[in-house]
């Protein structure tokens, strides 16, 4: 098994959630690490994947909202500084893959499946192999202890339950 590294300047770990029942808030985590081992990245079924996300690096383009998300109302960064994912099985489904594993948020671990699309392989101008992937999953934030909300005068709630996670990766051989 070869080790691979995520090129963070060409990758992102993001999410979106309904806001006030009518629009979406999008954000991303600026700091994360990934461990990827695989015999062949053109066949993701040979891989083992682990992510560790620094929750304090959350960025929704609103400092007040980011501080609220870091507080005990949501992620409680002081006591739960990371979100972690570790794959347990990877299967091919048509052109895509299903990567299933343990996702841990706020000391709650649930099995989550990401649908992963292989975007291709190339060689960059410096002769390094580059592989591209997009992954997505949907989770219910309340199942992970992220239960804070506020009722709206017009009915409904401020923050939706469903979180769409989107990960875009450019992966290179580890040096």
Backbone bond lengths (Angstrom), bond angles and torsions (degrees), N, CA, C in turn:
res aa  C-N    CA-C-N  psi(-1)  N-CA   C-N-CA  omega(-1)  CA-C   N-CA-C  phi
1 X - - - 1.459 - - 1.527 109.31 -
2 X 1.303 115.09 128.63 1.467 120.77 176.84 1.526 109.66 -90.68
3 X 1.327 115.55 150.94 1.460 120.50 175.78 1.520 108.77 -96.43
4 X 1.332 114.37 142.32 1.450 121.67 -178.10 1.515 109.04 -126.61
5 X 1.317 116.36 155.08 1.454 121.19 -179.71 1.525 110.21 -123.02
6 X 1.318 115.90 147.03 1.466 121.17 178.45 1.519 108.42 -88.49
7 X 1.327 116.55 126.48 1.466 122.12 174.97 1.530 107.11 -80.84
8 X 1.328 116.30 98.71 1.455 120.25 -173.42 1.527 113.52 -68.07
9 X 1.318 117.85 -20.10 1.467 118.86 177.62 1.527 111.75 -75.20
10 X 1.334 117.23 -12.22 1.460 122.10 178.34 1.527 111.53 -125.46
11 X 1.339 116.67 24.33 1.462 121.96 -177.76 1.524 109.70 -136.35
12 X 1.332 116.59 162.90 1.461 120.19 176.16 1.520 110.38 -154.74
13 X 1.345 114.64 151.42 1.458 122.53 174.50 1.522 105.20 -123.35
14 X 1.338 116.53 107.34 1.453 120.29 -173.19 1.512 113.39 -128.90
15 X 1.342 114.62 174.64 1.463 120.97 -179.17 1.518 109.26 -154.45
16 X 1.334 115.40 163.84 1.460 121.00 171.56 1.518 109.02 -146.28
17 X 1.344 114.46 149.86 1.455 121.93 -178.38 1.524 107.97 -146.05
18 X 1.321 116.29 148.06 1.469 120.74 177.17 1.521 110.16 -65.45
19 X 1.317 115.83 140.20 1.463 123.11 178.09 1.521 108.34 -121.89
20 X 1.322 116.23 123.63 1.463 122.87 178.79 1.522 112.60 56.38
21 X 1.324 116.95 24.31 1.458 123.08 176.22 1.537 113.68 69.39
22 X 1.341 118.34 2.03 1.461 119.41 -173.73 1.526 114.54 -128.05
23 X 1.334 117.98 -19.71 1.459 119.83 -178.51 1.524 108.58 -139.02
24 X 1.323 116.51 -173.76 1.462 120.80 -178.23 1.525 109.82 -126.76
25 X 1.311 115.15 144.14 1.459 121.88 168.73 1.519 106.06 -103.93
26 X 1.319 115.90 130.95 1.459 121.03 177.27 1.522 108.33 -115.14
27 X 1.301 115.19 147.30 1.456 119.95 178.36 1.510 110.14 -155.28
28 X 1.325 113.79 176.90 1.452 118.85 176.91 1.515 109.49 -151.46
29 X 1.306 115.05 166.05 1.451 122.35 174.68 1.522 106.68 -104.92
30 X 1.325 115.51 124.95 1.464 120.90 -174.76 1.529 112.69 -81.62
31 X 1.340 118.08 -23.64 1.464 121.29 -176.08 1.523 110.51 -124.23
32 X 1.315 115.22 126.26 1.459 121.43 178.06 1.515 108.85 -160.97
33 X 1.317 115.03 160.38 1.458 120.62 173.34 1.520 107.43 -126.19
34 X 1.312 115.08 155.14 1.464 120.24 179.53 1.518 108.97 -140.69
35 X 1.319 114.70 141.27 1.461 121.71 172.79 1.520 106.95 -117.40
36 X 1.309 115.33 117.37 1.459 120.94 179.74 1.523 107.72 -124.81
37 X 1.324 115.71 124.32 1.456 121.64 173.62 1.513 107.35 -124.76
38 X 1.324 116.44 135.81 1.463 120.34 -179.77 1.510 109.97 -160.10
39 X 1.316 115.61 147.55 1.454 120.70 173.88 1.526 109.44 -73.34
40 X 1.344 116.07 -35.56 1.465 121.47 -176.24 1.524 108.34 -157.09
41 X 1.325 117.75 114.42 1.464 120.10 -177.88 1.524 113.67 -73.34
42 X 1.315 118.67 -11.02 1.461 118.63 173.58 1.525 110.56 -77.80
43 X 1.334 116.68 -10.28 1.462 123.33 172.77 1.526 106.98 -127.72
44 X 1.300 116.25 88.70 1.462 122.07 -173.06 1.531 112.62 -61.90
45 X 1.333 118.29 -15.56 1.469 119.84 -179.94 1.520 111.61 -64.78
46 X 1.322 118.46 -14.47 1.472 121.86 178.92 1.525 111.90 -88.96
47 X 1.334 118.04 3.00 1.467 121.60 -170.47 1.525 113.90 -96.35
48 X 1.310 113.44 159.13 1.456 124.90 167.84 1.532 105.30 -127.42
49 X 1.339 116.83 129.70 1.454 120.72 -171.91 1.528 109.50 -130.45
50 X 1.332 116.42 133.93 1.461 121.48 176.06 1.522 108.80 -140.26
51 X 1.332 115.97 134.97 1.459 122.75 178.15 1.508 109.83 -123.08
52 X 1.323 116.67 144.42 1.456 123.04 170.69 1.527 106.24 -132.34
53 X 1.328 115.74 119.79 1.462 122.46 -175.57 1.516 109.23 -109.11
54 X 1.318 116.14 132.34 1.459 122.65 175.46 1.527 107.68 -82.39
55 X 1.338 117.06 105.56 1.461 121.56 -174.16 1.529 111.37 -62.48
56 X 1.327 118.01 -32.43 1.471 120.94 179.78 1.524 112.23 -63.36
57 X 1.327 117.39 -13.68 1.471 120.84 -179.68 1.528 112.61 -87.99
58 X 1.329 117.50 10.91 1.465 121.47 -178.51 1.527 109.90 -59.99
59 X 1.337 115.66 139.60 1.465 120.99 -178.95 1.531 108.53 -142.06
60 X 1.348 115.37 110.25 1.462 120.89 176.46 1.530 110.87 -113.60
61 X 1.305 116.83 13.08 1.465 124.55 -179.63 1.533 111.88 69.23
62 X 1.331 116.55 22.52 1.464 121.84 175.02 1.526 107.24 -144.76
63 X 1.321 116.47 109.24 1.465 120.41 -177.01 1.526 111.60 -59.59
64 X 1.332 117.87 -42.09 1.469 120.42 178.68 1.522 111.29 -61.17
65 X 1.345 116.92 -45.45 1.472 120.05 179.36 1.528 109.77 -64.88
66 X 1.330 117.44 -43.31 1.467 120.17 179.96 1.527 110.76 -59.76
67 X 1.325 117.59 -42.53 1.470 120.75 178.61 1.525 110.84 -64.30
68 X 1.343 116.90 -38.82 1.467 119.74 177.12 1.532 110.32 -64.77
69 X 1.323 117.42 -42.06 1.465 120.88 179.27 1.531 111.66 -63.66
70 X 1.331 117.48 -31.47 1.469 121.36 178.62 1.534 112.13 -77.02
71 X 1.319 117.33 -17.54 1.468 122.13 -174.88 1.524 111.82 -75.24
72 X 1.334 115.52 175.23 1.468 121.94 179.06 1.528 112.17 -62.93
73 X 1.357 118.59 -20.18 1.464 120.93 176.73 1.530 111.79 -62.12
74 X 1.325 116.43 -30.28 1.471 120.55 -178.09 1.535 110.52 -123.44
75 X 1.331 117.41 -101.00 1.462 121.37 -171.83 1.524 114.74 -75.65
76 X 1.327 118.50 -23.36 1.463 122.13 -177.95 1.533 109.49 52.31
77 X 1.333 114.82 61.41 1.457 122.47 -174.06 1.531 112.47 -55.93
78 X 1.324 116.75 -34.14 1.465 119.68 -179.16 1.532 111.49 -58.70
79 X 1.314 116.98 -38.97 1.467 121.35 -179.47 1.527 114.13 -100.69
80 X 1.333 117.16 -16.17 1.472 122.28 -177.71 1.521 109.37 -137.00
81 X 1.331 117.38 75.25 1.463 120.51 -171.91 1.531 115.71 -73.73
82 X 1.336 117.63 -14.18 1.466 118.67 -176.41 1.521 112.20 -131.50
83 X 1.319 113.99 155.15 1.461 123.74 165.61 1.525 104.31 -110.80
84 X 1.333 116.80 135.34 1.462 118.70 -177.37 1.523 111.31 -129.86
85 X 1.330 115.10 146.56 1.459 122.19 175.63 1.518 108.09 -135.82
86 X 1.334 116.45 135.62 1.464 121.58 175.06 1.523 108.35 -136.91
87 X 1.328 115.59 122.30 1.469 119.67 -178.35 1.520 111.10 -67.70
88 X 1.340 114.91 146.24 1.463 120.75 175.25 1.524 111.46 -121.02
89 X 1.344 117.35 -24.51 1.469 120.41 174.86 1.522 109.60 -154.57
90 X 1.317 114.71 146.55 1.470 121.52 178.08 1.515 107.24 -135.23
91 X 1.341 115.51 122.15 1.457 120.60 -179.65 1.519 109.59 -127.06
92 X 1.327 115.16 152.34 1.467 120.67 179.08 1.520 108.72 -93.91
93 X 1.335 115.82 134.90 1.465 122.59 177.74 1.520 107.27 -132.30
94 X 1.327 116.83 99.30 1.457 120.57 -175.70 1.517 109.62 63.27
95 X 1.325 116.34 -124.48 1.461 120.95 179.01 1.527 112.27 -87.11
96 X 1.334 117.45 -12.30 1.461 122.25 -175.27 1.526 110.83 -105.64
97 X 1.328 113.89 173.05 1.457 121.81 176.02 1.522 108.51 -121.98
98 X 1.318 115.74 154.38 1.454 121.40 170.01 1.519 106.72 -115.13
99 X 1.335 113.95 115.50 1.457 120.78 179.70 1.525 107.02 -105.46
100 X 1.320 115.89 112.02 1.455 122.15 -178.15 1.519 108.99 -108.50
101 X 1.328 115.29 141.15 1.458 118.99 178.84 1.505 111.80 -172.53
102 X 1.325 114.44 -178.05 1.456 122.11 -179.44 1.519 110.17 -86.10
103 X 1.336 115.74 122.39 1.460 122.46 173.93 1.520 106.90 -107.40
104 X 1.326 116.67 125.20 1.458 121.67 -179.73 1.520 109.76 -116.26
105 X 1.335 114.75 121.13 1.457 123.29 175.31 1.520 106.46 -131.90
106 X 1.314 117.64 127.82 1.476 122.71 178.82 1.529 111.96 52.27
107 X 1.309 117.82 46.02 1.472 123.33 178.90 1.519 113.99 63.30
108 X 1.326 118.01 14.12 1.463 122.28 174.12 1.529 106.80 -108.66
109 X 1.321 116.22 124.93 1.464 121.35 -179.53 1.518 109.37 -113.43
110 X 1.327 115.74 128.23 1.466 122.35 178.61 1.530 107.99 -134.27
111 X 1.321 114.90 150.93 1.458 121.07 174.18 1.527 108.40 -76.63
112 X 1.319 116.93 126.05 1.466 122.91 -179.16 1.527 108.25 -130.45
113 X 1.335 116.10 142.56 1.460 121.28 177.52 1.515 110.01 -114.33
114 X 1.324 115.33 126.75 1.455 122.97 174.53 1.528 108.68 -99.92
115 X 1.316 117.29 136.27 1.456 121.86 170.01 1.519 106.04 -89.33
116 X 1.327 116.64 124.68 1.460 121.65 -173.38 1.528 109.65 -120.00
117 X 1.308 114.38 129.44 1.463 121.76 176.44 1.527 108.81 -106.97
118 X 1.322 116.29 128.39 1.459 121.97 174.55 1.519 107.25 -83.68
119 X 1.333 117.06 116.68 1.469 121.34 -176.74 1.514 113.72 -88.14
120 X 1.323 116.82 -11.16 1.458 118.61 177.62 1.511 113.01 129.07
121 X 1.329 112.97 178.44 1.459 122.62 -176.30 1.516 108.20 -133.69
122 X 1.317 115.54 143.48 1.456 119.95 176.66 1.513 110.42 -153.81
123 X 1.311 115.62 -177.37 1.458 122.08 176.36 1.520 107.89 -123.01
124 X 1.334 116.19 126.40 1.469 118.76 -178.47 1.531 110.68 -77.13
125 X 1.338 118.44 173.21 1.473 120.93 -176.67 1.532 114.56 -60.52
126 X 1.344 118.19 -14.96 1.455 121.90 -179.91 1.518 111.89 -99.40
127 X 1.346 117.01 10.09 1.453 122.06 175.94 1.516 115.12 81.86
128 X 1.334 117.44 14.93 1.460 121.66 -178.70 1.528 109.70 -96.60
129 X 1.356 116.21 134.47 1.464 120.44 175.67 1.533 109.87 -65.73
130 X 1.330 115.82 139.49 1.455 122.24 -179.68 1.530 107.81 -131.15
131 X 1.333 116.44 131.79 1.455 122.72 178.05 1.521 108.20 -121.29
132 X 1.330 117.20 139.28 1.458 120.90 -179.89 1.516 112.26 -118.50
133 X 1.340 115.23 139.01 1.468 122.11 179.94 1.522 109.86 -140.81
134 X 1.338 115.69 149.85 1.466 122.59 169.38 1.513 107.24 -126.83
135 X 1.331 115.51 134.20 1.464 120.73 -179.24 1.516 109.67 -129.41
136 X 1.325 116.18 144.55 1.465 119.49 177.49 1.519 110.04 -143.89
137 X 1.328 114.61 150.96 1.462 121.98 176.58 1.517 107.71 -154.61
138 X 1.316 116.04 162.89 1.457 121.08 175.90 1.520 107.49 -128.60
139 X 1.344 115.78 132.25 1.459 120.76 177.82 1.526 109.33 -128.51
140 X 1.316 115.36 158.59 1.457 122.21 171.95 1.524 106.20 -94.56
141 X 1.325 117.82 113.03 1.457 121.58 -174.51 1.524 112.38 -60.46
142 X 1.330 117.21 -31.56 1.463 120.67 -177.81 1.528 111.74 -65.71
143 X 1.338 117.50 -27.48 1.466 121.12 177.17 1.524 111.87 -67.61
144 X 1.331 117.30 -16.55 1.460 122.61 179.37 1.534 111.76 -106.63
145 X 1.322 117.09 15.81 1.453 120.68 177.18 1.515 115.08 81.77
146 X 1.336 117.21 11.59 1.467 121.48 177.67 1.524 107.27 -96.35
147 X 1.323 116.46 78.07 1.464 121.19 -167.91 1.524 115.27 -105.95
148 X 1.329 118.39 -7.24 1.466 119.54 -178.10 1.528 110.47 -57.77
149 X 1.339 116.11 141.79 1.454 120.89 175.36 1.520 108.54 -162.10
150 X 1.307 116.22 172.59 1.463 122.24 176.69 1.523 107.79 -140.92
151 X 1.334 115.52 134.32 1.466 120.55 177.55 1.526 109.04 -74.41
152 X 1.327 115.78 146.37 1.461 121.71 177.99 1.522 109.84 -99.74
153 X 1.312 116.45 146.83 1.476 121.31 178.45 1.520 111.66 -57.53
154 X 1.316 115.91 -34.76 1.466 120.78 -177.20 1.520 113.02 -85.11
155 X 1.327 116.26 3.63 1.460 121.20 -176.52 1.517 109.98 99.46
156 X 1.296 116.05 156.44 1.456 120.04 -178.84 1.519 111.29 86.41
157 X 1.321 115.34 -168.52 1.459 121.74 -176.51 1.522 111.08 -131.66
158 X 1.329 115.15 162.99 1.461 121.67 -177.84 1.529 112.54 -69.81
159 X 1.346 116.47 -41.88 1.464 120.96 -173.74 1.525 109.71 -121.25
160 X 1.327 117.46 128.25 1.459 121.81 177.64 1.518 112.28 -68.53
161 X 1.328 116.35 160.60 1.469 121.76 179.16 1.522 111.92 -80.46
162 X 1.333 116.85 -37.82 1.463 120.95 -173.67 1.524 111.21 -82.43
163 X 1.316 114.92 129.62 1.457 122.08 176.29 1.525 107.35 -112.42
164 X 1.317 116.11 125.00 1.464 120.67 173.94 1.523 107.17 -94.83
165 X 1.314 115.60 124.13 1.460 121.83 179.56 1.519 107.84 -103.96
166 X 1.336 116.18 133.09 1.454 120.18 177.57 1.528 108.90 -132.95
167 X 1.318 115.24 125.64 1.459 121.89 -179.33 1.521 107.64 -121.30
168 X 1.322 115.41 127.54 1.460 121.06 174.78 1.517 107.25 -117.80
169 X 1.338 116.12 126.77 1.460 120.56 -173.91 1.512 112.48 -128.04
170 X 1.319 114.22 139.33 1.456 121.93 164.98 1.523 104.95 -116.27
171 X 1.309 115.87 122.51 1.468 121.53 -173.32 1.516 109.35 -118.52
172 X 1.357 114.77 137.40 1.455 122.37 -179.59 1.537 108.69 -127.27
173 X 1.323 117.81 160.26 1.468 119.21 174.31 1.530 110.39 -60.97
174 X 1.334 117.27 140.80 1.468 120.86 176.81 1.518 108.81 -67.30
175 X 1.317 115.63 142.19 1.476 120.51 -178.02 1.507 110.94 -74.37
